[in-house]
């Protein structure tokens, strides 16, 4: 398993470098800041307008953020939150581009996979003196996603992970039990495969979804990216074995997570690997399904998704920014957000305490937070992920053996690791 005591270095990037990274991104919409001036120590001298960016502008996540904001404003009558919500794909671009012109917000709610990159670009406030001792308040995976070079650059808000969905009807008809390890998964998937119906579906598409769904197999070997040539080959070979057995379609190389769900809903797959965001879709479709932990290899592991809350180094209201960050990720703020959004909390003290904690399906995802790994691999993660995707595509399509694909990917990945 990855040595979590070794965290990425934080290179100092010049503004010109950030500008190069931002080139070609979408133009930033006018989001002017109307904050009242503060004193030199960051303490507000009058009413404070705190600018917050997120991509939670729709559905339950939006109403949950509004409730959390209202609760914070009620407790802090001198502070008003000004929220700007972006499309998911636009927020990171806006933040990087904003860093070039000094037009970043005070606080943002960002994808866990982006936090280390923003910190490595010098955009985030180092909150180690304030929050560096909070590690025991959060599950290990979410906490690790906020760490760069032993310093803390944000706090976890909510989390999700991947589990195994299965058709109760197909399992009953085949007389099989829910698999708990790789050997059982392979044999069960084979027994459930016949004709055009496969035992299992997952996403192997050439983007971050494919990486997200592959990495748990790597971690389950007991290895990590620094042993990709060997452990990556083992994980890739296991996936290829499922295809060679006729238990998984080679078309998973093009499947998104939504495509895997479609295969499951249409009865073309008896199992799928997916996240808690699919629960409502399955309930709406009136499918007789179950949810189980991901089958383990040498060790149990799953992939971590979710959001962190970060404050910016150029925040115009630094004191209020940290207060809001701590409130939103604290027990009260996180419970408000998670109860209304239907998300899992990253906080250890909220395990079993949320509204969703009584849902047997969500209990499975909540129980896996202890073994959920963050994709916390420093500023070069996008390039690392591209290397993983290339290897996965080669193996799933039969263009290369698992051994050769892993060895080639390792040559790309290893120099990029922090």
C-alpha positions in Angstrom: 0.0 0.0 0.0 1.1 3.6 -0.6 3.3 5.1 2.1 1.0 7.9 3.3 3.8 9.5 5.2 5.4 10.5 1.9 3.6 13.4 0.5 4.2 15.4 -2.7 6.7 18.2 -2.9 5.2 21.7 -3.5 7.1 23.3 -6.4 7.1 27.0 -6.7 5.6 27.9 -10.1 5.9 31.3 -11.6 2.8 33.1 -12.8 4.1 32.7 -16.3 4.0 28.9 -15.8 0.4 29.1 -14.5 -0.5 31.2 -17.5 0.9 28.5 -19.8 -1.2 25.9 -18.1 -4.3 28.1 -18.3 -3.9 28.9 -22.0 -6.8 27.7 -24.1 -9.2 27.4 -21.2 -12.6 29.0 -21.2 -12.7 32.7 -20.5 -13.6 33.4 -16.9 -17.1 35.0 -16.5 -17.2 38.3 -14.7 -17.4 37.4 -11.0 -16.4 40.7 -9.4 -15.6 40.9 -5.7 -17.5 43.4 -3.7 -15.8 42.7 -0.4 -15.4 45.4 2.2 -11.8 46.2 3.1 -10.2 44.4 5.9 -7.3 45.2 8.2 -3.7 44.0 7.5 -4.1 40.9 9.7 -7.2 39.7 7.7 -9.7 40.8 10.3 -12.7 42.5 8.7 -13.2 46.2 9.5 -16.8 46.2 8.4 -19.4 43.9 6.7 -17.6 41.1 4.9 -18.7 39.6 1.5 -17.0 36.2 1.2 -16.7 34.9 -2.4 -17.2 31.2 -2.8 -17.0 29.1 -6.0 -18.3 25.6 -6.5 -19.9 23.3 -9.1 -22.8 22.4 -6.9 -25.4 24.6 -8.6 -28.1 22.1 -9.3 -30.3 19.6 -7.4 -29.8 18.4 -3.9 -26.2 19.6 -3.7 -27.3 23.2 -4.4 -30.0 23.2 -1.8 -27.6 21.6 0.7 -25.0 24.3 0.1 -27.7 27.0 0.5 -28.7 25.5 3.8 -25.1 25.3 5.1 -24.4 28.9 3.9 -27.6 30.2 5.6 -26.5 28.5 8.9 -23.1 30.0 8.7 -24.4 33.5 8.0 -26.9 33.2 10.9 -24.0 32.3 13.2 -21.8 35.1 11.7 -24.1 38.1 11.1 -21.2 40.3 9.8 -20.5 37.9 6.9 -22.4 37.4 3.7 -21.6 34.5 1.3 -21.6 35.3 -2.4 -21.7 31.9 -4.3 -20.9 31.4 -7.9 -21.5 28.0 -9.3 -19.8 26.7 -12.5 -20.3 23.7 -14.6 -18.1 20.9 -13.2 -15.7 20.9 -16.2 -15.3 24.7 -16.0 -14.5 25.3 -12.3 -10.9 24.0 -12.4 -10.2 26.0 -15.5 -11.6 29.2 -13.9 -9.5 28.7 -10.8 -6.3 28.2 -12.7 -7.0 31.2 -15.0 -8.1 33.3 -12.1 -4.7 32.6 -10.5 -3.0 34.3 -13.4 -4.9 37.6 -13.0 -5.3 37.5 -9.2 -9.0 37.0 -9.6 -9.6 33.9 -7.4 -12.4 33.6 -4.8 -11.8 33.4 -1.1 -13.0 29.8 -0.8 -13.9 27.0 -3.3 -15.5 23.6 -3.0 -13.4 21.5 -5.4 -13.0 17.9 -6.6 -10.7 15.9 -4.3 -8.5 15.0 -7.3 -7.8 18.7 -8.0 -6.7 19.8 -4.6 -3.0 18.8 -4.7 -2.7 20.4 -8.2 -4.0 23.7 -7.1 -1.7 23.6 -4.0 1.3 22.8 -6.2 0.5 25.8 -8.3 0.8 28.0 -5.3 -2.9 29.0 -5.4 -4.1 27.6 -2.0 -3.6 28.9 1.5 -1.5 26.7 3.8 -3.8 26.1 6.7 -1.4 23.8 8.6 -1.1 26.0 11.6 -4.9 26.1 11.9 -6.0 22.6 10.7 -2.9 20.5 10.4 -3.7 18.6 13.6 -7.2 17.6 12.4 -6.1 14.3 10.7 -7.9 12.1 13.3 -11.2 13.9 12.5 -11.3 12.5 8.9 -11.0 9.2 7.2 -7.4 8.6 5.9 -8.2 8.8 2.2 -10.1 12.1 2.3 -7.4 13.6 4.6 -4.6 12.5 2.3 -6.2 14.3 -0.6 -5.6 17.6 1.2 -1.9 17.0 2.0 1.1 18.4 0.0 4.6 18.1 1.3 3.4 17.5 4.8 1.2 20.6 4.8 -2.6 21.0 4.8 -4.2 22.9 1.9 -7.9 22.2 2.6 -10.3 20.1 4.5 -12.6 17.3 3.3 -16.3 17.9 3.0 -17.9 14.8 1.6 -16.9 11.5 0.1 -18.0 8.7 -2.2 -16.5 5.4 -3.4 -17.0 2.4 -5.6 -18.9 -0.8 -4.7 -20.3 -3.9 -6.3 -23.9 -3.8 -7.5 -25.5 -7.2 -8.3 -28.8 -8.5 -9.6 -30.5 -10.4 -6.8 -32.7 -12.2 -9.4 -29.8 -13.4 -11.5 -27.8 -14.5 -8.4 -30.8 -16.5 -7.1 -31.4 -18.1 -10.5 -27.8 -19.1 -10.9 -27.5 -20.3 -7.3 -24.4 -18.1 -6.5 -23.3 -16.1 -3.6 -22.0 -12.5 -3.5 -18.3 -12.6 -4.2 -15.9 -11.3 -1.5 -12.5 -11.8 -3.2 -11.0 -11.9 -6.7 -11.2 -15.7 -7.1 -14.9 -15.6 -6.2 -15.5 -12.6 -8.4 -14.0 -14.4 -11.4 -15.8 -17.7 -10.9 -19.2 -15.9 -10.1 -18.9 -13.7 -13.1 -18.2 -16.7 -15.3 -21.3 -18.6 -14.0 -23.5 -15.6 -14.7 -22.3 -15.1 -18.3 -24.3 -16.6 -21.1 -24.7 -15.5 -24.7 -25.0 -11.7 -24.8 -25.2 -11.5 -21.0 -22.0 -10.8 -19.2 -21.2 -11.4 -15.5 -19.9 -7.9 -14.9 -19.7 -4.4 -16.4 -17.6 -1.4 -15.4 -16.1 1.7 -16.9 -12.8 1.4 -18.8 -13.2 4.5 -21.0 -10.1 6.5 -21.8 -10.7 9.3 -19.3 -10.6 9.8 -15.6 -13.6 7.5 -15.1 -11.5 4.6 -16.4 -8.6 5.5 -14.1 -11.0 5.8 -11.2 -12.5 2.4 -11.7 -9.1 0.7 -12.4 -7.1 2.0 -9.5 -9.0 -0.1 -6.8 -7.7 -3.3 -8.6 -4.2 -1.9 -8.3 -4.5 -1.0 -4.7 -6.1 -4.4 -4.0 -2.8 -6.1 -5.0 -1.2 -4.4 -2.0 0.8 -2.2 -4.4 0.5 1.3 -5.8 1.8 3.4 -8.7 5.4 3.1 -7.6 5.1 -0.7 -8.3 3.0 -0.4 -11.4 5.3 -2.5 -13.6 4.5 -5.6 -11.4 1.3 -4.8 -9.4 -0.2 -2.9 -12.3 0.4 -5.9 -14.5 -1.4 -8.1 -12.0 -4.4 -5.8 -11.9 -4.5 -5.4 -15.6 -4.2 -9.2 -16.1 -7.2 -9.8 -13.8 -9.4 -7.5 -15.8 -8.2 -9.1 -19.1 -9.0 -12.6 -17.6 -12.6 -11.5 -17.1 -12.8 -10.6 -20.8 -11.1 -13.8 -21.9 -13.5 -15.8 -19.7 -16.4 -14.2 -21.5 -17.5 -12.6 -18.2 -16.9 -9.0 -19.2 -17.2 -7.4 -22.7 -14.2 -5.9 -24.3 -16.5 -3.0 -25.0 -15.9 -1.8 -21.4 -12.9 0.0 -23.0 -15.6 2.5 -24.2 -18.0 2.3 -21.3 -18.6 5.3 -19.1 -20.0 4.7 -15.6 -23.4 5.6 -17.1 -22.9 2.9 -19.8 -22.2 0.3 -17.2 -25.4 1.2 -15.4 -27.3 0.9 -18.7 -25.9 -2.6 -19.2 -27.0 -3.5 -15.6 -30.5 -2.0 -16.0 -31.0 -3.8 -19.3 -30.1 -7.2 -17.9 -27.0 -7.4 -20.0 -24.7 -7.5 -16.9 -25.4 -9.3 -13.7 -22.9 -7.1 -11.7 -21.4 -3.7 -12.1 -18.9 -1.5 -10.3 -20.3 1.9 -9.6 -20.8 4.6 -7.0 -23.7 5.7 -4.7 -24.9 8.2 -7.3 -26.5 5.3 -9.1 -28.8 4.3 -6.2 -31.6 6.6 -7.1 -31.5 5.6 -10.8 -31.9 1.9 -9.8 -34.7 2.6 -7.4 -36.5 4.6 -10.0 -36.1 1.7 -12.5 -37.6 -0.7 -9.9 -34.6 -3.1 -10.2 -34.1 -5.9 -7.7 -30.5 -5.2 -6.8 -28.1 -5.5 -3.9 -24.9 -3.6 -3.0 -21.7 -5.2 -1.6 -18.2 -4.2 -0.8 -15.7 -4.5 -3.7 -14.2 -8.0 -3.7 -10.8 -7.9 -2.2 -7.5 -9.0 -3.7 -4.6 -9.3 -1.2 -6.2 -6.4 0.6 -9.5 -4.5 0.5 -9.5 -1.2 -1.3 -11.8 1.2 -3.2 -11.5 4.5 -5.0 -12.3 7.8 -3.3 -14.3 10.6 -4.8 -15.9 13.7 -3.3 -15.1 17.3 -2.5 -12.7 19.3 -0.4 -13.1 22.9 0.8 -10.1 25.2 0.1 -9.1 28.8 0.9 -7.0 30.8 -1.5 -3.6 32.3 -0.9 -4.9 35.5 -2.5 -8.2 35.6 -0.6 -9.4 39.1 0.1 -11.0 38.0 3.3 -8.5 35.4 4.6 -9.8 35.2 8.2 -13.4 34.8 7.2 -12.4 32.3 4.5 -10.8 30.0 7.1 -13.8 30.4 9.4 -16.2 29.3 6.6 -13.9 26.5 5.6 -13.7 25.1 9.1 -17.5 25.5 9.6 -18.5 23.8 6.4 -16.2 20.8 7.1 -16.9 20.7 10.8 -19.4 18.4 12.4 -22.4 20.8 12.3 -21.8 22.2 8.8 -20.9 18.8 7.2 -24.0 17.2 8.7 -26.2 19.9 7.3 -24.6 19.5 3.9 -24.5 15.7 3.8 -28.0 15.2 5.2 -29.6 17.4 2.5 -27.4 16.4 -0.4 -27.5 12.6 0.4 -23.7 12.5 0.4 -21.4 10.6 2.7 -19.4 12.6 5.2 -15.6 12.5 5.3 -15.7 12.9 9.1 -15.2 9.9 11.3 -17.5 11.3 14.0 -20.4 11.4 11.5 -20.2 7.7 10.5 -23.6 6.2 11.4 -24.9 9.7 12.3 -26.4 10.9 9.0 -29.9 10.5 7.6 -28.5 8.1 4.9 -26.8 6.0 7.6 -30.0 4.0 8.0 -30.1 3.1 4.3 -28.6 -0.5 4.0 -27.2 0.4 0.5 -25.5 3.5 1.7 -24.2 1.6 4.7 -22.1 -0.4 2.4 -20.4 2.7 0.9 -20.0 4.2 4.4 -18.4 1.0 5.6 -15.7 1.3 2.9 -14.5 4.7 3.8 -11.8 3.2 5.9 -10.2 1.6 2.8 -11.0 4.3 0.3 -7.8 5.6 -1.4 -7.3 9.1 -2.7 -5.9 9.8 -6.1 -3.3 11.9 -4.3 -0.2 11.9 -6.6 0.8 15.5 -6.8 0.9 18.1 -9.5 1.5 15.7 -12.4 -1.5 13.6 -11.7 -3.2 14.4 -15.0 -0.2 13.0 -16.9 -0.1 10.0 -14.6 -3.7 9.3 -15.2 -3.2 9.5 -19.0 -0.5 6.9 -18.7 -2.8 4.6 -16.7 -5.6 5.1 -19.3 -3.2 4.2 -22.1 -2.2 0.9 -20.4 -5.8 0.0 -19.6 -6.9 0.6 -23.2 -4.1 -1.6 -24.6 -5.0 -4.5 -22.4 -8.8 -4.3 -22.6 -8.6 -4.2 -26.4 -5.9 -6.9 -26.7 -3.4 -4.5 -28.2 -0.7 -5.4 -25.7 -0.2 -7.9 -22.9 -0.7 -6.8 -19.3 3.0 -7.2 -18.7 4.1 -5.1 -21.6 1.5 -2.4 -21.0 2.3 -2.1 -17.4 6.1 -1.9 -18.0 5.5 0.8 -20.6 3.2 2.8 -18.3 5.6 2.5 -15.4 8.3 4.2 -17.5 5.8 7.1 -18.0 4.4 7.2 -14.5 7.5 6.7 -12.3 9.3 10.0 -13.1 6.0 11.9 -12.5 5.4 10.6 -9.0 6.0 13.0 -6.1 
